[in-house]
Amino acid sequence: MAKNMNLFSHYNEDFEEFVKEHGYPIDRQHWSEPLVPSALDLAKNLFHGAEIEEASDGSILVALDNGSLLALTCLPDSKLEAFATRFGKTYFITVKSSVVQLLFNLALAIWKDQRFLSHIRPGIRDITALGTDFIPPGFEEMFLFEKFRFSDEIRHTVFYHCFKQAVSFFWLHETAHVLAGHLDICAKWRKSLGIIDEFLNAADFDDDESEESIHNTIPYHAFEIHADRWALDRLFGILHQQIISDSASDIELISTAIGCTLFPLSLHGYNLLQNKSDIAKHHPPLWFRADEVIYAEDKAANDQRFKLRQGEKKFELLRFRQKHLVQLGLAGLSRLHPMFADWLSPVAESSRQAEAKRVLDEANVLFDPWRDDLSRYCRGIKMRASN
């Protein structure tokens, strides 16, 4: 880290404090399987153009504009957990290796299931352009096959892109909790921020509760929606830039919608599929989070339209097809498990609009007392000086 020694000089001290509480992160250079190193590579690629270093412990360090750091790292732990925490001037964005493995397994289940492939295949064009070299080195050994067939190219592309976007969503969602000030709000009130094993203390408010009582209750529900939207905006914004430059395919659009939906599926579904109580009950409903995927895709497409495609006569026809692809992917995903169908089948139905408004209204009520505090704690990524 010599070239930015001053920028990252405080990291080692903060790292030692992190280790005392959470243990040593995974050293990617000595980790035997490719999932965690690939997850860390994805983290690094998400901050292209930023001041970035790779720490000796394998963490990806990203400079913030106030002199503090993001440290994105993986812990070797079987506990399903991802969280954001702070030590000194370093915000640690931590994903347990078991979460990465879970996302891999979910993506692999999609890859193996012919029901999903048969559902989406009629809607995909230009599939002959897919190449098997889309899968990065190290992943080939996970598959048993004699030779690639036409459908295998689709399945492998679906698998890896779903995995890639699901892991990316985890990194970005937790990063949003830092950049938007959520983590500092929680630290002020001695609360933690994380997913799967956190957000369990959110309370429903009675009509006679005081304004001060509401202000002193961390608005986890609203923070989750805020973080989801920030992460989705980033992923779909990048995707639509690629679509405009003809460097992204139909299948990548479908896989991004699915990959972002795997995040809440992994959050809400793991215990329910084992007949345990849903520990994520204080998060926004799963159907709502899937609706947010559809909303974010539409927003990103229209943002790109006004910047780059003004006056294009075929834009509405193009958007009709792209929206169909996103819903096609989610409908195909709903076929893989009866519970997925219960969660995802109502997505984007008009009957959900009133219920979605109610969820947002409740979140805004929670969020409003904290707006001034959040603006004070807002952070930004420090970009490299241009040559």
Helices and strands as residue ranges (DSSP letters): G 2-4, H 5-8, H 11-22, G 28-30, H 35-45, E 52-54, E 60-63, E 69-75, E 82-87, E 90-96, H 97-112, H 114-120, G 121-123, G 127-129, G 132-134, G 140-142, H 150-179, H 182-188, E 193-195, H 211-215, H 220-244, H 250-272, H 286-308, H 315-334, H 338-344, G 350-352, H 353-367, G 368-370, H 371-377
